[in-house]
Amino acid sequence: MALSVFDLFSIGIGPSSSHTVGPMRAANMFLRTLAPRLEKTVRVNCVLYGSLGYTGKGHGTDTAVILGLMGETPETADPRQTQETLARIRTSGRLDLDRRHPIDFREETDIELKGEIELPAHPNGMRLEAFDGAGRLLESAYYYSVGGGFVVGGDAGSMNSVQPAKDGTAVPYPYRSMTELLEICRKNGLTIAQAALENELVWRSREEIRSGLLEIRSVMDQCIDNGLHTRGILPGGLHVPRRAPELFAKLGAEGKTADPLAGMDWLTLYALAVNEENAAGGRIVTAPTNGAAGIIPAVLRYYNDFIRAEDEEGIISFFLTAGAIGIIFKTMASISGAEVGCQGEVGSACSMAAGAMAAILGGTPEQIENAAEIGMEHNLGLTCDPIAGLVQIPCIERNAIAAVKAVAAARTALRGDGKHLVSLDSVIKTMRETGLDMQSKYKETSLGGLAVNVTIC
């Protein structure tokens, strides 16, 4: 399966790529399958299994399924209209399937949460069914949200039965590991960004790639700005206040040069702003997931504000390098918190940001690999244990700390020559194995860790 950088960076809504964006896309897929029988449909039922069932309410999975059944997509859904739409459906008990076919819909009975049942294929499983007026089954399908908004269809059996849609496009520089990517760069005299660009050109023109990546950067920046200026309490019942606006005011009053470490404060602020927007269900860019969406935008904004302003070539190189690294994570392991814990989300994002930062600071492919390795190695074993099933604690602060770690990893690698003992491939393999060994209560179920050891009043 050929992957594009644009598969890793996609525009959607919060709070979760695997629990919000993925299920909405799954509902869209179901609509396409159901299309020939849509007019006969009088009821649709959705069952959320495993992690989707345990944390579906907190992650907005129920909302995502409803919007998806209406024909909304993560790219086009307006977060500002979500609550009004849901209120209308809940009051009327009616839902316009694919925007054109009204059916009765009762959320409390038509969306079932069965977290205690984990399908063998993947922890993030869901089943959608459609029935006619006589109660006959018209269509039934299983979907799996496998991280970063990626969705695959299959059955309820083993993971071997769940296969993503194949993109048979042949790219000029195929690779599955960093070892292979480094060899491509050495053999062809390319940077990692240049190799990634050549692969992207099989799908898009050079100008389309450029404009697409700059649009992603623009959405990321807008997300930061929204987070800096929006006050209030985050939804969900934890009563977590948005901290970014107050911190923004304090740092603005101090200026950006008064303290030699002020850059780190701004870096953490940018990550907080993004992840508070994500927690509120705002417009977001998966990078490579929503739960870890603050790291890459924060590092890129830090670069723009403190190192080199308005450097479009640097921005393009940053995204291409980060995306190339992210493709390796997706190929060799996983970016799903429900599958490998938060090491697969925050860890991979930290690694991508570290390598990309090293690239735009002039690093060699070997130094970039070293930076990415440092960023991932020191996130190994990170659990996914969100309190109350919300993408708030510890997720928001975790992004801020990982952004700082990414910059530190890049700077550390650039002080060396790229030679080091532990390879990125080894660390990714270790992350995968650690995730498989990790108990499920630490993998986005809110059944362990902080989720059960912090008293909620």
Residue pairs with C-beta under 8 A, 6 or more apart in sequence:
1 164
1 165
1 166
1 167
2 167
2 168
2 169
2 170
2 171
2 174
2 199
3 167
3 327
3 330
3 331
4 199
4 200
4 203
4 323
5 196
5 200
5 213
5 319
5 320
5 322
5 323
5 324
5 326
5 327
6 200
6 203
6 204
6 212
6 323
7 148
7 150
7 327
7 330
8 148
8 286
8 287
8 288
8 322
8 323
8 326
8 327
8 330
8 352
9 213
9 216
9 285
9 286
9 287
9 288
9 319
9 323
10 21
10 74
10 75
10 149
10 285
10 286
11 74
11 75
11 215
11 216
11 219
11 283
11 284
11 285
12 20
12 21
12 74
12 75
12 149
12 283
12 284
12 285
12 286
12 290
13 20
13 21
13 74
13 77
13 79
13 82
13 281
13 282
13 283
13 284
14 20
14 60
14 79
14 277
14 278
14 279
14 280
14 281
14 282
14 284
14 290
14 293
14 391
15 59
15 60
15 278
15 279
15 280
15 281
15 290
15 291
15 390
15 391
16 59
16 60
16 61
16 289
16 290
16 291
16 391
17 147
17 148
17 149
17 286
17 288
17 289
17 290
17 291
17 293
18 51
18 124
18 145
18 146
18 147
18 148
18 149
18 289
18 290
18 291
18 336
18 337
18 338
18 444
19 51
19 52
19 55
19 56
19 59
19 60
19 61
19 64
19 124
19 145
19 444
20 59
20 60
20 61
20 63
20 64
20 74
20 281
20 290
21 64
21 74
21 149
21 286
21 290
22 64
22 124
22 145
22 146
22 147
22 149
22 150
22 151
23 48
23 52
23 61
23 64
23 65
23 68
23 126
23 143
23 145
24 64
24 65
24 67
24 68
24 72
24 73
24 74
24 77
25 68
25 73
25 74
25 145
25 149
25 151
26 65
26 68
26 126
26 128
26 143
26 145
26 151
27 46
27 64
27 65
27 67
27 68
27 69
27 128
28 68
28 71
28 73
29 141
29 143
29 151
29 153
30 68
30 69
30 128
30 130
30 139
30 141
30 143
31 38
31 68
31 69
31 71
31 97
31 98
33 139
33 141
34 41
34 130
34 138
34 139
35 98
37 130
37 132
37 138
37 139
38 97
38 98
38 100
38 101
39 101
40 132
40 133
40 138
41 97
41 101
41 103
41 130
41 131
41 132
41 138
42 103
42 104
42 131
42 132
42 133
43 103
43 104
43 105
43 110
43 130
43 131
44 69
44 95
44 97
44 103
44 105
44 110
44 128
44 129
44 130
44 131
45 110
45 111
45 112
45 128
45 129
45 131
46 65
46 110
46 111
46 112
46 126
46 127
46 128
46 129
47 112
47 114
47 126
47 127
48 56
48 61
48 62
48 65
48 111
48 112
48 113
48 114
48 115
48 125
48 126
49 114
49 115
49 117
49 118
49 119
49 125
49 126
49 127
50 115
50 117
50 118
50 119
50 122
50 123
50 124
50 125
50 338
50 440
50 445
51 115
51 118
51 123
51 124
51 337
51 338
51 443
51 444
51 445
52 59
52 61
52 115
52 123
52 124
52 125
52 126
52 145
52 338
53 112
53 113
53 114
53 115
53 116
53 117
54 113
54 115
54 389
54 444
54 445
54 446
54 447
55 61
55 115
55 386
55 389
55 444
55 445
55 446
56 62
56 113
56 115
56 389
57 113
57 389
58 236
58 386
58 388
58 389
58 390
58 391
58 446
59 389
59 390
59 391
60 281
62 107
62 111
63 82
63 86
63 281
65 111
65 126
66 86
66 89
66 95
66 105
66 107
66 111
67 77
67 82
67 85
69 95
69 97
69 98
69 105
70 85
70 95
70 96
70 97
70 98
70 99
71 97
71 98
71 99
74 149
79 280
79 281
79 282
79 283
82 281
89 95
89 105
89 107
90 107
93 104
93 105
93 106
94 102
94 103
94 104
94 105
95 102
95 103
95 104
95 105
96 102
97 103
115 445
118 125
118 440
119 125
119 142
119 144
119 156
120 156
120 157
120 158
120 159
121 142
121 144
121 154
121 155
121 156
121 157
121 158
121 159
121 161
121 162
122 144
122 145
122 146
122 159
122 162
122 336
122 338
122 339
123 336
123 338
123 339
123 440
123 443
123 444
124 144
124 145
124 146
124 147
124 336
124 338
124 339
125 142
125 143
125 144
125 156
126 142
126 143
126 144
126 145
127 140
127 141
127 142
127 143
127 156
128 139
128 140
128 141
128 143
129 137
129 139
129 140
130 137
130 138
130 139
130 140
131 137
131 138
132 138
141 153
142 153
142 154
142 155
142 156
143 151
143 152
143 153
143 154
144 151
144 152
144 153
144 154
144 162
145 151
145 336
146 152
146 164
146 334
146 336
146 339
147 288
147 289
147 330
147 334
147 335
147 336
147 337
147 338
147 339
147 344
147 345
148 286
148 288
148 289
148 330
148 335
148 336
149 286
149 289
149 290
150 164
150 330
152 162
152 163
152 164
152 165
153 162
154 161
154 162
154 163
155 161
155 162
169 202
169 203
170 202
171 198
171 199
171 202
172 198
172 199
172 202
173 181
173 184
173 188
173 190
173 195
173 198
173 199
174 199
175 181
175 184
175 328
176 328
176 331
176 332
177 328
177 331
177 332
177 425
178 325
178 328
178 369
178 372
178 423
178 424
178 425
178 428
179 423
179 425
181 192
181 195
181 324
181 328
181 365
182 365
182 366
182 369
184 190
184 195
185 191
185 192
185 195
185 365
186 365
188 195
190 198
191 317
191 321
191 359
191 365
192 320
192 321
192 324
192 325
192 355
192 359
192 365
192 368
193 316
193 317
193 320
193 321
193 324
193 359
194 320
195 324
196 320
196 321
196 323
196 324
197 206
197 209
197 320
200 209
200 320
201 209
204 212
209 316
210 316
213 315
213 316
213 319
213 320
214 312
214 315
214 316
216 285
216 319
217 300
217 315
217 319
219 283
219 285
220 274
220 285
220 287
220 296
220 297
220 300
220 301
221 297
221 301
222 283
223 273
223 274
223 277
223 278
223 282
223 283
223 284
223 285
223 293
223 297
224 270
224 273
224 274
224 297
224 298
224 301
225 273
226 273
226 277
226 282
226 283
227 242
227 244
227 272
227 273
227 274
227 275
227 276
227 277
227 282
228 244
228 245
228 248
228 269
228 273
229 245
229 248
230 242
230 245
230 276
230 277
230 280
231 242
231 245
231 246
232 241
232 242
233 239
233 240
233 241
233 242
234 240
234 241
234 242
234 276
234 279
234 280
234 390
234 392
235 279
235 280
235 281
236 279
236 388
236 390
236 392
237 388
237 390
237 456
238 387
238 388
238 390
238 392
238 393
238 456
240 279
240 392
240 393
240 396
242 276
242 280
243 272
243 276
244 269
244 272
244 273
244 276
247 265
247 269
247 272
248 269
248 273
251 262
251 265
251 266
251 269
254 262
255 262
256 262
256 263
256 266
256 305
256 306
259 265
263 302
263 305
263 306
264 404
264 407
266 302
266 305
266 306
267 298
267 299
267 302
267 400
267 403
267 404
267 407
268 298
268 400
268 401
268 403
268 404
269 400
270 294
270 297
270 298
270 301
270 302
270 403
271 294
271 295
271 297
271 298
271 399
271 400
271 402
271 403
272 294
272 396
272 397
272 399
272 400
273 294
274 284
274 293
274 294
274 297
274 298
274 399
275 293
275 294
275 391
275 395
275 396
275 399
275 400
276 396
277 283
277 284
278 284
278 290
278 291
278 293
278 294
278 391
279 390
279 391
279 392
279 395
279 396
284 290
284 293
285 293
285 297
286 293
287 293
287 295
287 296
287 297
287 322
287 349
287 352
288 326
288 329
288 330
288 335
288 345
288 348
288 349
288 352
289 335
289 336
289 337
289 345
289 349
290 391
291 337
291 342
291 345
291 346
291 384
291 391
291 395
292 342
292 345
292 346
292 348
292 349
292 350
292 399
292 402
293 349
293 399
294 396
294 399
294 400
294 403
295 346
295 349
295 350
295 352
295 353
295 399
295 402
295 403
295 406
296 322
296 349
296 352
296 353
296 356
298 399
298 400
298 403
299 353
299 356
299 357
299 403
299 406
299 407
300 315
300 318
300 353
300 356
302 403
302 407
303 311
303 314
303 318
303 357
303 360
304 310
304 311
304 315
307 361
308 314
308 360
311 360
314 360
317 356
317 359
317 360
318 356
318 357
318 359
318 360
319 356
321 355
321 356
321 359
321 360
321 368
322 352
322 353
322 355
322 356
323 352
325 351
325 352
325 355
325 356
325 372
325 424
326 335
326 348
326 352
328 424
328 425
328 428
329 335
329 344
329 348
329 351
329 352
329 428
332 425
332 428
332 429
332 432
333 340
333 344
333 428
333 429
333 431
333 432
333 435
334 340
334 344
334 432
334 435
335 344
335 345
335 348
336 344
336 345
337 344
337 345
337 384
337 443
337 444
338 384
338 443
338 444
338 445
339 435
339 443
340 431
340 432
340 434
340 435
340 436
340 438
340 443
341 381
341 382
341 383
341 384
341 434
341 435
341 438
341 442
341 443
341 444
342 379
342 382
342 383
342 384
342 395
342 398
343 376
343 379
343 380
343 381
343 382
343 383
343 431
343 434
343 435
344 431
344 435
345 384
346 379
346 382
346 398
346 399
346 402
347 375
347 376
347 379
347 380
347 382
347 402
347 431
348 376
349 399
349 402
350 375
350 376
350 379
350 402
350 403
350 405
350 406
350 409
351 372
351 373
351 375
351 376
351 379
351 406
351 409
351 424
352 372
352 375
353 375
353 402
353 403
353 406
353 407
354 371
354 372
354 374
354 375
354 405
354 406
354 407
354 409
354 410
354 413
355 368
355 369
355 371
355 372
355 375
355 410
356 368
357 371
357 406
357 407
357 410
358 367
358 368
358 370
358 371
358 372
358 409
358 410
358 413
358 414
359 368
361 410
361 414
362 414
363 371
363 410
363 413
363 414
363 418
364 418
365 418
366 417
366 418
366 419
367 413
367 414
367 416
367 417
367 418
368 413
369 418
369 423
369 424
370 413
370 416
370 418
370 420
371 409
371 410
371 412
371 413
371 414
372 409
372 424
373 420
373 422
373 423
373 424
373 427
374 409
374 412
374 413
375 405
375 406
375 409
376 424
376 427
376 428
376 431
377 422
377 427
378 405
378 409
379 402
379 405
380 427
380 430
380 431
380 434
381 434
381 438
382 398
383 438
383 442
383 443
383 448
383 449
384 442
384 443
384 444
385 394
385 441
385 442
385 446
385 448
385 449
385 450
385 451
386 392
386 393
386 394
386 395
386 444
386 446
386 450
386 451
387 393
387 394
387 446
387 450
387 451
387 454
387 456
388 446
388 451
388 456
389 446
389 451
393 450
393 454
394 450
435 443
439 448
440 447
441 447
441 448
441 449
442 448
442 449
446 452
